[in-house]
Amino acid sequence: MLTFISGVGAIAWLIALILFLVDAFQKEWWKGLLCLLCWPYQVYFMFAEFQHPRKTQVLVAYWLGGLVGGVLGKGLLG
């Protein structure tokens, strides 16, 4: 069961990451490249420049999905 929850979290994180990257590459190619290669800029872009009708849900999916997928995937909680 924990493996399933971990997989769902990882998939939610991946979908949110793809949404961020698509938005970054559509604005400027160098912003997309920085988001892809430099995670501090990715965090800045998420909160300062990312525009999406469901921005809050995408942010929650990114952070909680990454946390759940990472922690449960590593076996730290179970």
C-alpha positions, 0 to 999 in steps of 0.5 A: 500500500505504501508503494502505491501511495509513493507512486501516486505522489511521484506521479503527481510531482512529475506532472506538476514539474512538467507543467512548470517546465512547459510554462517556463519554456513558453515564456523564454527558452533560458528560463526553461533551461534554468528551471530544468538545471538549477533548482533554486531558480525553479523555486523562484519561478514557481512562486514569482512567475508561474501563471496557471489557473490552478496554481495552488493545486499545482504547487501542492502537488509539486511539494506534497507529491515530492515529499510523499513520493520521496519519503515513502519511496525511500522507506523512511516511514514504513 
